[in-house]
Amino acid sequence: MSNLAHRSLQLLVGVAIVLGTATAAMAQVGHPPGSSPYRELRAKYMLSAVGGYSSGSGGKVEVGPAAGNLFGARLDVHLAGPGVVQLGLSRASLDRTLIDAGADSANRVVGMEKQSAVLADIGLYLVFTGEKTWHGIAPYFGASIGLALGGAVPADSLSGFTFGTKFLVGPQLGFRWHPSQRLFFRVEGRDLIWKLSYPEAFFQGDDPVLDPAFNKPSQWTHNPMLLVSVGFAIPR
């Protein structure tokens, strides 16, 4: 599933770029009013349910949150022109590798556990087609910032590592399809980036989890996500 998510994200990037280029080019060509592929989008507020899959790396020793599902809700507010502000709140259940930092490397991995996390973010994105859609499609790109609030994992007492609360930031690329002024669907690729902090126990002993000569106590990790949404729009 991780490879599938990566391939889907790459395909989404390609589709969005092609759509953006095509719509920009066609905007320069005149169309009779009745046959124009462009339609005014009167949506001001857009509320949607969101589901998706994350394929994060988990860091160098994979103790951070990695692959898993997430579900939530999102509010988009269309500003003047192409700008849209978004507010998102979701809950993720992500796989994590558990280790015993005091054990030797051959017996260090204890097993897997689920890391729950609440993701709250605010972002801004720009729609290629502005306040219109092209055949009902509105491709966009943007970025968001926020917080990831991790739930407790009792087995973390073995290693001293905890996910905790993390600042997150990352780009996004996607498109909305509006079959009507009220109903819309969204497909989006995102990369949430946060920093993992490793405990001192990872760098101690004759056979450390991380060699202090080559590793730092913290690491920024990428967490590509593929998200789908269905929503309801409130016109201006």
Secondary structure, DSSP 8 states (H G I E B T S, - for coil): -HHHHHHHHHHHHHHHHHHHHHHHHHTTS---TTT-SEEE--EEEEEEEEEEEEE----TTS-S--EEEEEEEEEEEE-STTEEEEEEEEEEEEEEEEE-TTS-GGG-EEEEEEEEEEEEEEEEEEETTTTEEETTEEEEEEEEEEEEEE---GGGGGT-----EEEEEEEEEEEEE-SSSSEEEEEEEEEEEEEEE--GGGG-SSS-SS-TTT--SEEEEEEEEEEEEEEEEEE-
